[in-house]
Amino acid sequence: MLAMYLSIAVGTLTGLITKYVLDKKYIFAYRASSFADDGATFILYSVMGLATTLIFWGTELGFEFIFGTRWLRYLGAAIGLTIGYLVKYRLDKRFVFIKPP
């Protein structure tokens, strides 16, 4: 059981770091001004990810609670993931990857 939780944590952290690097470079073309700036940006990016993950989980669990079928739970997950990524992009663009004037 511990191995499963460890693999979830390592996979989540690996995915978060990878997505941050790719978003920073290819989506927002953001260049941090210092190591401290990059660290602060990563923390803010992670917080925005937590907020949008709640949208994903909430939609998935809401569909499970309302409809009670696996298929509709998966549909809720897909809808929640889509909404979460759209919201995350907008939050990242507005608050995380801010280009200096």
A tleap script that builds the chain and sets N, CA, C and O, in Angstrom:
source leaprc.protein.ff14SB
mol = sequence {
  NMET LEU ALA MET TYR LEU SER ILE ALA VAL
  GLY THR LEU THR GLY LEU ILE THR LYS TYR
  VAL LEU ASP LYS LYS TYR ILE PHE ALA TYR
  ARG ALA SER SER PHE ALA ASP ASP GLY ALA
  THR PHE ILE LEU TYR SER VAL MET GLY LEU
  ALA THR THR LEU ILE PHE TRP GLY THR GLU
  LEU GLY PHE GLU PHE ILE PHE GLY THR ARG
  TRP LEU ARG TYR LEU GLY ALA ALA ILE GLY
  LEU THR ILE GLY TYR LEU VAL LYS TYR ARG
  LEU ASP LYS ARG PHE VAL PHE ILE LYS PRO
  CPRO
}
set mol.1.N position { 0.827 -1.201 0.000 }
set mol.1.CA position { 0.000 0.000 0.000 }
set mol.1.C position { 0.866 1.258 0.000 }
set mol.1.O position { 0.563 2.225 -0.699 }
set mol.2.N position { 1.948 1.243 0.787 }
set mol.2.CA position { 2.849 2.385 0.827 }
set mol.2.C position { 3.457 2.650 -0.548 }
set mol.2.O position { 3.632 3.804 -0.941 }
set mol.3.N position { 3.775 1.590 -1.273 }
set mol.3.CA position { 4.357 1.739 -2.609 }
set mol.3.C position { 3.387 2.455 -3.549 }
set mol.3.O position { 3.808 3.251 -4.388 }
set mol.4.N position { 2.089 2.174 -3.410 }
set mol.4.CA position { 1.102 2.832 -4.269 }
set mol.4.C position { 1.070 4.332 -3.975 }
set mol.4.O position { 1.083 5.145 -4.899 }
set mol.5.N position { 1.027 4.700 -2.692 }
set mol.5.CA position { 0.988 6.120 -2.341 }
set mol.5.C position { 2.274 6.834 -2.748 }
set mol.5.O position { 2.245 7.986 -3.182 }
set mol.6.N position { 3.385 6.147 -2.607 }
set mol.6.CA position { 4.660 6.722 -3.027 }
set mol.6.C position { 4.680 6.932 -4.537 }
set mol.6.O position { 5.154 7.964 -5.011 }
set mol.7.N position { 4.172 5.966 -5.293 }
set mol.7.CA position { 4.152 6.113 -6.751 }
set mol.7.C position { 3.212 7.242 -7.175 }
set mol.7.O position { 3.502 7.957 -8.134 }
set mol.8.N position { 2.100 7.411 -6.479 }
set mol.8.CA position { 1.183 8.523 -6.777 }
set mol.8.C position { 1.881 9.851 -6.508 }
set mol.8.O position { 1.801 10.771 -7.322 }
set mol.9.N position { 2.565 9.955 -5.372 }
set mol.9.CA position { 3.250 11.201 -5.030 }
set mol.9.C position { 4.374 11.519 -6.018 }
set mol.9.O position { 4.507 12.658 -6.465 }
set mol.10.N position { 5.174 10.522 -6.353 }
set mol.10.CA position { 6.283 10.743 -7.297 }
set mol.10.C position { 5.734 11.093 -8.684 }
set mol.10.O position { 6.245 11.997 -9.344 }
set mol.11.N position { 4.707 10.388 -9.116 }
set mol.11.CA position { 4.101 10.670 -10.421 }
set mol.11.C position { 3.492 12.057 -10.476 }
set mol.11.O position { 3.628 12.761 -11.476 }
set mol.12.N position { 2.826 12.447 -9.412 }
set mol.12.CA position { 2.217 13.781 -9.358 }
set mol.12.C position { 3.287 14.864 -9.390 }
set mol.12.O position { 3.167 15.835 -10.138 }
set mol.13.N position { 4.321 14.705 -8.591 }
set mol.13.CA position { 5.396 15.693 -8.564 }
set mol.13.C position { 6.122 15.764 -9.903 }
set mol.13.O position { 6.438 16.851 -10.387 }
set mol.14.N position { 6.381 14.619 -10.489 }
set mol.14.CA position { 7.040 14.586 -11.800 }
set mol.14.C position { 6.185 15.270 -12.854 }
set mol.14.O position { 6.694 16.054 -13.655 }
set mol.15.N position { 4.887 14.980 -12.859 }
set mol.15.CA position { 3.979 15.608 -13.812 }
set mol.15.C position { 3.879 17.111 -13.600 }
set mol.15.O position { 3.837 17.874 -14.565 }
set mol.16.N position { 3.840 17.540 -12.342 }
set mol.16.CA position { 3.747 18.968 -12.036 }
set mol.16.C position { 4.978 19.712 -12.533 }
set mol.16.O position { 4.861 20.759 -13.170 }
set mol.17.N position { 6.142 19.181 -12.246 }
set mol.17.CA position { 7.386 19.840 -12.674 }
set mol.17.C position { 7.482 19.856 -14.194 }
set mol.17.O position { 7.840 20.875 -14.785 }
set mol.18.N position { 7.166 18.737 -14.824 }
set mol.18.CA position { 7.234 18.663 -16.286 }
set mol.18.C position { 6.266 19.651 -16.931 }
set mol.18.O position { 6.633 20.364 -17.865 }
set mol.19.N position { 5.033 19.692 -16.435 }
set mol.19.CA position { 4.035 20.602 -17.000 }
set mol.19.C position { 4.438 22.049 -16.769 }
set mol.19.O position { 4.226 22.892 -17.640 }
set mol.20.N position { 5.013 22.350 -15.619 }
set mol.20.CA position { 5.478 23.715 -15.347 }
set mol.20.C position { 6.544 24.135 -16.358 }
set mol.20.O position { 6.463 25.213 -16.947 }
set mol.21.N position { 7.533 23.278 -16.551 }
set mol.21.CA position { 8.618 23.608 -17.485 }
set mol.21.C position { 8.071 23.790 -18.896 }
set mol.21.O position { 8.444 24.738 -19.588 }
set mol.22.N position { 7.191 22.892 -19.327 }
set mol.22.CA position { 6.641 22.992 -20.685 }
set mol.22.C position { 5.738 24.209 -20.849 }
set mol.22.O position { 5.832 24.915 -21.853 }
set mol.23.N position { 4.865 24.463 -19.877 }
set mol.23.CA position { 4.001 25.652 -19.944 }
set mol.23.C position { 4.829 26.924 -19.948 }
set mol.23.O position { 4.578 27.840 -20.731 }
set mol.24.N position { 5.817 26.971 -19.067 }
set mol.24.CA position { 6.663 28.163 -18.959 }
set mol.24.C position { 7.376 28.450 -20.276 }
set mol.24.O position { 7.451 29.596 -20.722 }
set mol.25.N position { 7.889 27.405 -20.881 }
set mol.25.CA position { 8.687 27.608 -22.098 }
set mol.25.C position { 7.843 27.735 -23.360 }
set mol.25.O position { 8.047 28.661 -24.146 }
set mol.26.N position { 6.898 26.816 -23.567 }
set mol.26.CA position { 6.208 26.739 -24.851 }
set mol.26.C position { 4.855 27.433 -24.900 }
set mol.26.O position { 4.441 27.889 -25.966 }
set mol.27.N position { 4.165 27.522 -23.783 }
set mol.27.CA position { 2.841 28.153 -23.798 }
set mol.27.C position { 2.946 29.643 -23.509 }
set mol.27.O position { 2.323 30.459 -24.188 }
set mol.28.N position { 3.742 29.998 -22.491 }
set mol.28.CA position { 3.785 31.394 -22.073 }
set mol.28.C position { 5.091 32.100 -22.414 }
set mol.28.O position { 5.195 33.312 -22.225 }
set mol.29.N position { 6.082 31.379 -22.907 }
set mol.29.CA position { 7.390 31.953 -23.264 }
set mol.29.C position { 7.899 32.853 -22.137 }
set mol.29.O position { 8.301 33.994 -22.367 }
set mol.30.N position { 7.875 32.328 -20.940 }
set mol.30.CA position { 8.234 33.101 -19.751 }
set mol.30.C position { 9.670 32.818 -19.366 }
set mol.30.O position { 10.111 31.669 -19.359 }
set mol.31.N position { 10.392 33.871 -19.049 }
set mol.31.CA position { 11.766 33.727 -18.577 }
set mol.31.C position { 11.851 34.345 -17.193 }
set mol.31.O position { 11.625 35.541 -17.014 }
set mol.32.N position { 12.176 33.519 -16.230 }
set mol.32.CA position { 12.312 34.018 -14.859 }
set mol.32.C position { 13.532 34.921 -14.770 }
set mol.32.O position { 14.542 34.689 -15.435 }
set mol.33.N position { 13.425 35.955 -13.939 }
set mol.33.CA position { 14.529 36.902 -13.801 }
set mol.33.C position { 15.611 36.401 -12.851 }
set mol.33.O position { 16.741 36.890 -12.876 }
set mol.34.N position { 15.261 35.412 -12.004 }
set mol.34.CA position { 16.233 34.869 -11.060 }
set mol.34.C position { 15.742 33.503 -10.588 }
set mol.34.O position { 14.623 33.089 -10.887 }
set mol.35.N position { 16.597 32.820 -9.850 }
set mol.35.CA position { 16.211 31.535 -9.276 }
set mol.35.C position { 15.061 31.720 -8.289 }
set mol.35.O position { 14.142 30.902 -8.237 }
set mol.36.N position { 15.118 32.795 -7.508 }
set mol.36.CA position { 14.045 33.089 -6.549 }
set mol.36.C position { 12.731 33.377 -7.275 }
set mol.36.O position { 11.669 32.933 -6.838 }
set mol.37.N position { 12.800 34.107 -8.365 }
set mol.37.CA position { 11.605 34.395 -9.165 }
set mol.37.C position { 11.025 33.101 -9.732 }
set mol.37.O position { 9.809 32.911 -9.731 }
set mol.38.N position { 11.883 32.224 -10.208 }
set mol.38.CA position { 11.421 30.949 -10.751 }
set mol.38.C position { 10.763 30.107 -9.655 }
set mol.38.O position { 9.737 29.469 -9.893 }
set mol.39.N position { 11.345 30.106 -8.470 }
set mol.39.CA position { 10.767 29.362 -7.351 }
set mol.39.C position { 9.409 29.909 -6.945 }
set mol.39.O position { 8.473 29.143 -6.716 }
set mol.40.N position { 9.293 31.230 -6.854 }
set mol.40.CA position { 8.019 31.855 -6.497 }
set mol.40.C position { 6.970 31.598 -7.574 }
set mol.40.O position { 5.798 31.377 -7.268 }
set mol.41.N position { 7.393 31.627 -8.824 }
set mol.41.CA position { 6.476 31.351 -9.936 }
set mol.41.C position { 5.986 29.907 -9.862 }
set mol.41.O position { 4.802 29.640 -10.068 }
set mol.42.N position { 6.888 28.984 -9.571 }
set mol.42.CA position { 6.508 27.569 -9.459 }
set mol.42.C position { 5.519 27.355 -8.314 }
set mol.42.O position { 4.560 26.597 -8.459 }
set mol.43.N position { 5.741 28.008 -7.193 }
set mol.43.CA position { 4.820 27.866 -6.054 }
set mol.43.C position { 3.443 28.399 -6.426 }
set mol.43.O position { 2.435 27.750 -6.149 }
set mol.44.N position { 3.389 29.568 -7.047 }
set mol.44.CA position { 2.102 30.130 -7.467 }
set mol.44.C position { 1.429 29.236 -8.505 }
set mol.44.O position { 0.215 29.035 -8.458 }
set mol.45.N position { 2.208 28.701 -9.435 }
set mol.45.CA position { 1.704 27.762 -10.437 }
set mol.45.C position { 1.093 26.537 -9.766 }
set mol.45.O position { 0.037 26.060 -10.182 }
set mol.46.N position { 1.755 26.028 -8.730 }
set mol.46.CA position { 1.264 24.853 -8.004 }
set mol.46.C position { -0.036 25.164 -7.271 }
set mol.46.O position { -0.952 24.343 -7.264 }
set mol.47.N position { -0.126 26.340 -6.655 }
set mol.47.CA position { -1.349 26.737 -5.950 }
set mol.47.C position { -2.518 26.834 -6.928 }
set mol.47.O position { -3.620 26.381 -6.620 }
set mol.48.N position { -2.291 27.411 -8.086 }
set mol.48.CA position { -3.344 27.491 -9.107 }
set mol.48.C position { -3.758 26.082 -9.536 }
set mol.48.O position { -4.933 25.829 -9.799 }
set mol.49.N position { -2.804 25.186 -9.605 }
set mol.49.CA position { -3.104 23.793 -9.954 }
set mol.49.C position { -3.969 23.117 -8.908 }
set mol.49.O position { -4.866 22.347 -9.250 }
set mol.50.N position { -3.710 23.394 -7.638 }
set mol.50.CA position { -4.541 22.831 -6.577 }
set mol.50.C position { -5.976 23.331 -6.690 }
set mol.50.O position { -6.929 22.564 -6.548 }
set mol.51.N position { -6.113 24.620 -6.946 }
set mol.51.CA position { -7.454 25.200 -7.065 }
set mol.51.C position { -8.223 24.578 -8.224 }
set mol.51.O position { -9.404 24.260 -8.084 }
set mol.52.N position { -7.575 24.405 -9.347 }
set mol.52.CA position { -8.284 23.853 -10.504 }
set mol.52.C position { -8.476 22.340 -10.391 }
set mol.52.O position { -9.381 21.782 -11.011 }
set mol.53.N position { -7.631 21.680 -9.606 }
set mol.53.CA position { -7.847 20.256 -9.340 }
set mol.53.C position { -9.152 20.057 -8.574 }
set mol.53.O position { -9.844 19.059 -8.776 }
set mol.54.N position { -9.487 20.991 -7.706 }
set mol.54.CA position { -10.751 20.915 -6.977 }
set mol.54.C position { -11.941 20.986 -7.926 }
set mol.54.O position { -12.965 20.347 -7.686 }
set mol.55.N position { -11.813 21.756 -9.000 }
set mol.55.CA position { -12.870 21.798 -10.023 }
set mol.55.C position { -13.026 20.414 -10.650 }
set mol.55.O position { -14.140 19.913 -10.799 }
set mol.56.N position { -11.908 19.807 -11.013 }
set mol.56.CA position { -11.912 18.483 -11.616 }
set mol.56.C position { -12.543 17.451 -10.684 }
set mol.56.O position { -13.468 16.736 -11.071 }
set mol.57.N position { -12.038 17.380 -9.458 }
set mol.57.CA position { -12.564 16.405 -8.502 }
set mol.57.C position { -14.030 16.674 -8.178 }
set mol.57.O position { -14.835 15.747 -8.083 }
set mol.58.N position { -14.368 17.951 -8.011 }
set mol.58.CA position { -15.747 18.305 -7.679 }
set mol.58.C position { -16.730 17.897 -8.754 }
set mol.58.O position { -17.814 17.396 -8.457 }
set mol.59.N position { -16.354 18.109 -9.996 }
set mol.59.CA position { -17.232 17.731 -11.104 }
set mol.59.C position { -17.349 16.216 -11.204 }
set mol.59.O position { -18.446 15.683 -11.372 }
set mol.60.N position { -16.233 15.531 -11.100 }
set mol.60.CA position { -16.259 14.064 -11.157 }
set mol.60.C position { -17.115 13.484 -10.025 }
set mol.60.O position { -17.980 12.640 -10.260 }
set mol.61.N position { -16.865 13.943 -8.809 }
set mol.61.CA position { -17.621 13.425 -7.669 }
set mol.61.C position { -19.088 13.857 -7.717 }
set mol.61.O position { -19.975 13.118 -7.290 }
set mol.62.N position { -19.334 15.060 -8.240 }
set mol.62.CA position { -20.718 15.516 -8.395 }
set mol.62.C position { -21.503 14.625 -9.346 }
set mol.62.O position { -22.653 14.281 -9.072 }
set mol.63.N position { -20.893 14.254 -10.451 }
set mol.63.CA position { -21.549 13.348 -11.398 }
set mol.63.C position { -21.766 11.977 -10.765 }
set mol.63.O position { -22.795 11.338 -10.989 }
set mol.64.N position { -20.791 11.528 -9.971 }
set mol.64.CA position { -20.942 10.247 -9.279 }
set mol.64.C position { -22.118 10.313 -8.302 }
set mol.64.O position { -22.937 9.396 -8.243 }
set mol.65.N position { -22.192 11.397 -7.545 }
set mol.65.CA position { -23.254 11.542 -6.550 }
set mol.65.C position { -24.626 11.681 -7.203 }
set mol.65.O position { -25.595 11.075 -6.747 }
set mol.66.N position { -24.713 12.474 -8.266 }
set mol.66.CA position { -26.010 12.735 -8.913 }
set mol.66.C position { -26.489 11.536 -9.729 }
set mol.66.O position { -27.652 11.141 -9.637 }
set mol.67.N position { -25.584 10.956 -10.532 }
set mol.67.CA position { -26.006 9.922 -11.481 }
set mol.67.C position { -25.696 8.495 -11.018 }
set mol.67.O position { -26.417 7.560 -11.366 }
set mol.68.N position { -24.635 8.327 -10.242 }
set mol.68.CA position { -24.324 7.031 -9.669 }
set mol.68.C position { -23.863 5.956 -10.627 }
set mol.68.O position { -23.930 4.772 -10.296 }
set mol.69.N position { -23.395 6.332 -11.811 }
set mol.69.CA position { -22.882 5.329 -12.745 }
set mol.69.C position { -21.432 5.645 -13.086 }
set mol.69.O position { -21.020 6.805 -13.113 }
set mol.70.N position { -20.676 4.601 -13.343 }
set mol.70.CA position { -19.266 4.775 -13.671 }
set mol.70.C position { -19.097 5.592 -14.951 }
set mol.70.O position { -18.237 6.471 -15.010 }
set mol.71.N position { -19.898 5.317 -15.964 }
set mol.71.CA position { -19.765 6.020 -17.241 }
set mol.71.C position { -19.976 7.513 -17.067 }
set mol.71.O position { -19.210 8.313 -17.604 }
set mol.72.N position { -21.012 7.901 -16.320 }
set mol.72.CA position { -21.275 9.330 -16.132 }
set mol.72.C position { -20.268 9.973 -15.191 }
set mol.72.O position { -20.001 11.170 -15.299 }
set mol.73.N position { -19.703 9.197 -14.268 }
set mol.73.CA position { -18.611 9.726 -13.447 }
set mol.73.C position { -17.419 10.062 -14.338 }
set mol.73.O position { -16.788 11.105 -14.166 }
set mol.74.N position { -17.111 9.183 -15.286 }
set mol.74.CA position { -16.007 9.455 -16.211 }
set mol.74.C position { -16.315 10.662 -17.094 }
set mol.74.O position { -15.427 11.459 -17.394 }
set mol.75.N position { -17.566 10.794 -17.507 }
set mol.75.CA position { -17.959 11.975 -18.277 }
set mol.75.C position { -17.771 13.233 -17.432 }
set mol.75.O position { -17.254 14.238 -17.920 }
set mol.76.N position { -18.190 13.181 -16.163 }
set mol.76.CA position { -17.978 14.307 -15.258 }
set mol.76.C position { -16.506 14.623 -15.092 }
set mol.76.O position { -16.121 15.790 -15.028 }
set mol.77.N position { -15.680 13.589 -15.021 }
set mol.77.CA position { -14.238 13.794 -14.915 }
set mol.77.C position { -13.701 14.495 -16.156 }
set mol.77.O position { -12.882 15.408 -16.047 }
set mol.78.N position { -14.153 14.078 -17.329 }
set mol.78.CA position { -13.693 14.704 -18.572 }
set mol.78.C position { -14.141 16.165 -18.641 }
set mol.78.O position { -13.372 17.038 -19.043 }
set mol.79.N position { -15.376 16.419 -18.249 }
set mol.79.CA position { -15.878 17.800 -18.243 }
set mol.79.C position { -15.103 18.632 -17.225 }
set mol.79.O position { -14.687 19.751 -17.523 }
set mol.80.N position { -14.909 18.088 -16.023 }
set mol.80.CA position { -14.170 18.799 -14.982 }
set mol.80.C position { -12.731 19.065 -15.368 }
set mol.80.O position { -12.193 20.133 -15.077 }
set mol.81.N position { -12.102 18.097 -16.024 }
set mol.81.CA position { -10.725 18.278 -16.471 }
set mol.81.C position { -10.635 19.381 -17.522 }
set mol.81.O position { -9.720 20.204 -17.496 }
set mol.82.N position { -11.591 19.388 -18.442 }
set mol.82.CA position { -11.613 20.422 -19.481 }
set mol.82.C position { -11.797 21.809 -18.871 }
set mol.82.O position { -11.061 22.742 -19.191 }
set mol.83.N position { -12.778 21.931 -17.998 }
set mol.83.CA position { -13.026 23.226 -17.350 }
set mol.83.C position { -11.811 23.621 -16.506 }
set mol.83.O position { -11.383 24.775 -16.526 }
set mol.84.N position { -11.260 22.656 -15.765 }
set mol.84.CA position { -10.101 22.939 -14.929 }
set mol.84.C position { -8.914 23.441 -15.730 }
set mol.84.O position { -8.253 24.395 -15.321 }
set mol.85.N position { -8.633 22.815 -16.867 }
set mol.85.CA position { -7.508 23.260 -17.693 }
set mol.85.C position { -7.767 24.627 -18.311 }
set mol.85.O position { -6.847 25.438 -18.414 }
set mol.86.N position { -8.990 24.895 -18.719 }
set mol.86.CA position { -9.307 26.220 -19.260 }
set mol.86.C position { -9.142 27.303 -18.192 }
set mol.86.O position { -8.569 28.361 -18.450 }
set mol.87.N position { -9.648 27.024 -16.998 }
set mol.87.CA position { -9.509 27.981 -15.898 }
set mol.87.C position { -8.036 28.135 -15.518 }
set mol.87.O position { -7.575 29.249 -15.272 }
set mol.88.N position { -7.299 27.027 -15.468 }
set mol.88.CA position { -5.876 27.078 -15.112 }
set mol.88.C position { -5.090 27.917 -16.107 }
set mol.88.O position { -4.231 28.705 -15.710 }
set mol.89.N position { -5.371 27.759 -17.381 }
set mol.89.CA position { -4.679 28.562 -18.389 }
set mol.89.C position { -4.923 30.046 -18.140 }
set mol.89.O position { -3.990 30.848 -18.169 }
set mol.90.N position { -6.160 30.402 -17.898 }
set mol.90.CA position { -6.495 31.820 -17.681 }
set mol.90.C position { -5.861 32.359 -16.405 }
set mol.90.O position { -5.369 33.487 -16.384 }
set mol.91.N position { -5.869 31.557 -15.337 }
set mol.91.CA position { -5.233 31.983 -14.088 }
set mol.91.C position { -3.721 32.120 -14.265 }
set mol.91.O position { -3.121 33.092 -13.806 }
set mol.92.N position { -3.109 31.137 -14.936 }
set mol.92.CA position { -1.667 31.198 -15.166 }
set mol.92.C position { -1.304 32.418 -16.008 }
set mol.92.O position { -0.316 33.098 -15.731 }
set mol.93.N position { -2.092 32.686 -17.017 }
set mol.93.CA position { -1.814 33.824 -17.893 }
set mol.93.C position { -1.949 35.145 -17.138 }
set mol.93.O position { -1.161 36.067 -17.346 }
set mol.94.N position { -2.943 35.233 -16.269 }
set mol.94.CA position { -3.213 36.494 -15.573 }
set mol.94.C position { -2.352 36.701 -14.317 }
set mol.94.O position { -1.941 37.825 -14.029 }
set mol.95.N position { -2.080 35.620 -13.572 }
set mol.95.CA position { -1.438 35.778 -12.279 }
set mol.95.C position { -0.067 35.140 -12.126 }
set mol.95.O position { 0.706 35.557 -11.263 }
set mol.96.N position { 0.256 34.143 -12.936 }
set mol.96.CA position { 1.502 33.399 -12.719 }
set mol.96.C position { 2.600 33.852 -13.666 }
set mol.96.O position { 3.656 34.302 -13.219 }
set mol.97.N position { 2.370 33.742 -14.949 }
set mol.97.CA position { 3.397 34.031 -15.939 }
set mol.97.C position { 3.231 35.463 -16.440 }
set mol.97.O position { 2.874 35.698 -17.594 }
set mol.98.N position { 3.495 36.406 -15.552 }
set mol.98.CA position { 3.317 37.818 -15.872 }
set mol.98.C position { 4.633 38.345 -16.426 }
set mol.98.O position { 5.686 38.236 -15.797 }
set mol.99.N position { 4.542 38.909 -17.604 }
set mol.99.CA position { 5.752 39.469 -18.223 }
set mol.99.C position { 6.003 40.868 -17.676 }
set mol.99.O position { 5.063 41.647 -17.519 }
set mol.100.N position { 7.252 41.192 -17.388 }
set mol.100.CA position { 7.532 42.529 -16.893 }
set mol.100.C position { 7.243 43.585 -17.968 }
set mol.100.O position { 7.348 43.309 -19.163 }
set mol.101.N position { 6.884 44.781 -17.533 }
set mol.101.CA position { 6.554 45.844 -18.514 }
set mol.101.C position { 7.748 46.256 -19.334 }
set mol.101.O position { 7.635 47.130 -20.194 }
savepdb mol mol.pdb
quit
